[in-house]
Amino acid sequence: MPRAFPIEFRRDVVAVARKNEVPIARVAKDFGISESCLQRWLKLADIEDGNRPGVTHADAAELREARKRIRLLEPENEILRRAAAYLSQASLPK
């Protein structure tokens, strides 16, 4: 697994690469990362900045939380549905 770089480091590298003073390959080499890694960071930064379509980090986190909440609520809903069916059967006259 590749090592994770701190977010501050990523921001700094992206800022230097966006200045277009030197080629991206040179920026990547100077910071000790691969060119493909830098390309990916640039793409993700463009998405976060709204310059490119895609799911931002905040949107992804919100979606994860919503899915987690749904997984929690679905069983509760099923229990309530079964209880309502049971109670409606129990209240019928015999």
C-alpha positions in Angstrom: 0.0 0.0 0.0 1.4 3.4 -0.9 2.2 5.7 2.0 -0.4 8.4 2.7 0.8 12.0 2.4 -0.6 14.7 4.8 -3.3 16.9 3.3 -1.1 20.0 3.8 1.6 18.4 1.7 -0.8 17.6 -1.0 -2.2 21.2 -1.1 1.3 22.6 -1.3 2.3 20.3 -4.2 -0.9 21.1 -6.1 -0.3 24.8 -5.6 3.2 24.5 -7.0 2.0 22.4 -9.9 -0.8 24.8 -10.7 1.7 27.7 -11.1 2.9 26.1 -14.4 6.4 27.4 -13.9 7.9 24.0 -14.4 6.6 20.8 -16.0 4.4 18.5 -13.9 7.0 15.7 -14.2 9.6 18.0 -12.6 7.3 19.0 -9.8 6.5 15.4 -9.0 10.2 14.4 -9.0 11.2 17.4 -6.8 8.6 16.4 -4.2 9.4 12.7 -4.4 6.0 11.5 -5.8 5.0 9.8 -9.0 3.7 11.9 -11.9 0.5 9.8 -11.9 0.0 10.6 -8.2 0.3 14.3 -8.9 -2.1 14.1 -11.8 -4.6 12.4 -9.5 -4.1 15.1 -6.9 -4.7 17.8 -9.5 -7.8 16.1 -10.7 -9.2 15.7 -7.1 -8.3 19.4 -6.4 -10.2 20.5 -9.5 -13.2 18.5 -8.3 -13.0 20.0 -4.8 -12.7 23.5 -6.3 -15.8 22.9 -8.5 -13.8 23.2 -11.8 -14.5 19.7 -12.8 -17.6 17.5 -12.3 -17.4 14.9 -9.6 -18.1 14.0 -6.0 -16.4 16.2 -3.5 -14.9 15.0 -0.2 -17.8 16.6 1.7 -20.4 15.1 -0.5 -18.9 11.7 -0.2 -18.8 12.0 3.6 -22.4 13.1 3.6 -23.4 10.1 1.4 -21.6 7.7 3.7 -23.4 9.1 6.7 -26.8 8.9 4.9 -26.2 5.2 3.9 -25.2 4.4 7.5 -28.4 6.0 8.8 -30.5 4.1 6.2 -28.9 0.8 7.3 -29.9 1.6 10.8 -33.4 2.7 10.0 -34.4 -0.2 7.6 -34.5 -2.9 10.4 -36.4 -0.5 12.7 -39.0 0.1 9.9 -39.4 -3.6 9.4 -40.0 -4.2 13.1 -42.7 -1.4 13.1 -44.3 -2.9 10.0 -44.5 -6.3 11.6 -45.8 -4.9 14.8 -48.5 -3.0 13.0 -49.6 -6.1 11.1 -49.7 -8.1 14.3 -51.7 -5.5 16.1 -54.2 -5.1 13.3 -54.7 -8.9 13.3 -55.1 -9.0 17.1 -57.8 -6.3 17.0 -60.0 -8.1 14.5 -63.3 -9.4 16.1 -63.5 -13.2 16.3 
